[in-house]
Amino acid sequence: MSGFQEGDFDVKIEGMQEEEIDALLKKYKRLNKYRKSSICAIKTMDGSEDIISSLVEEAEDVNL
């Protein structure tokens, strides 16, 4: 069986509670699913996609 199971991530970040980390991972998974969807592809070609593009711009500004 492939994929991740409950409890596969043992992430410890100072200053963040486990619930906050779980919420962040859930949000990431939803955004990643949206990014791979055909709706996102159509909106990107249309020029009306603003969720992922704003996150990409924000990441480029941070320069990790």
C-alpha positions, 0 to 999 in steps of 0.5 A: 500500500502506498501513500502516507498513513496517520502518524507518518509525519513526526515533525517538531517545530518550536513554537507550534502545537501539534494541532497547528502542524496538522492543520498546516499539513491538511491545508498543504494537501488540499492546495496540492490537490487543487494545483494538480486539478484540471480546474486549476489548469484551466484557470491558469490558461484563462489567467483567472487563477489567483490562489496558487500564483499568489503563493508562488509569488510570495515564495519567490519574495522570501528567497529561501 
